[in-house]
């Protein structure tokens, strides 16, 4: 597992699932970053119940990579 990364320093690869820390709610969620087209602001989405997703209104301050799946290595 990696250390927490400030979203102002670096963003995760678009569409890659990561852990997100959302300070407004003091929660950690699984989500991803989507770089919007046409110069709009960055967007974040999280996984919700029943394997659905929603766009975040309260933005994360930090993100962290997910650990490897059981039985797999980082390589």
C-alpha positions in Angstrom: 0.0 0.0 0.0 1.2 3.5 -0.7 1.1 6.7 1.3 -1.7 9.2 1.0 -1.2 11.7 -1.8 -2.6 15.2 -1.8 -4.8 15.8 -4.8 -3.1 19.2 -5.3 0.2 17.5 -5.7 -0.8 14.7 -8.0 -4.0 13.0 -9.3 -4.5 9.3 -9.8 -4.6 7.8 -13.3 -8.1 8.6 -14.7 -10.5 5.7 -14.1 -8.3 3.8 -11.8 -10.0 2.8 -8.5 -8.3 4.3 -5.4 -9.1 5.1 -1.8 -10.4 8.7 -1.4 -10.3 10.7 1.9 -13.2 13.2 2.0 -12.5 15.6 4.9 -15.9 17.2 4.9 -17.4 13.9 6.0 -14.2 12.4 7.5 -14.8 9.3 5.4 -12.8 7.0 3.2 -14.4 5.7 0.0 -13.4 3.7 -3.0 -13.6 5.9 -6.1 -11.9 7.3 -9.2 -11.0 10.5 -10.9 -12.3 11.4 -14.3 -10.6 14.3 -16.2 -13.5 16.1 -17.9 -13.3 17.3 -21.5 -13.2 20.9 -22.6 -11.4 22.3 -19.6 -14.1 21.8 -17.1 -13.2 21.2 -13.4 -12.0 17.8 -12.3 -14.7 15.3 -11.3 -14.6 12.4 -8.8 -16.9 9.4 -8.5 -17.4 6.8 -5.8 -18.8 3.3 -5.8 -22.2 3.1 -4.0 -24.5 0.3 -3.0 -25.5 -2.3 -5.6 -22.3 -1.6 -7.6 -23.5 1.7 -8.8 -21.7 5.0 -8.7 -22.3 8.7 -8.0 -20.4 11.9 -8.7 -18.9 13.5 -5.6 -20.0 17.0 -4.5 -17.7 17.1 -1.5 -14.2 16.7 -3.0 -11.5 14.5 -1.6 -8.3 16.0 -0.3 -6.1 12.9 -0.6 -6.0 9.6 -2.4 -4.2 6.3 -1.9 -3.7 3.3 -4.2 -5.6 0.1 -3.4 -3.7 -3.0 -2.1 -3.2 -5.9 -4.6 -6.0 -8.5 -4.7 -5.4 -11.6 -2.5 -3.0 -14.1 -4.0 -1.4 -11.5 -6.3 1.8 -9.5 -6.0 2.4 -5.8 -6.8 4.5 -6.8 -9.9 
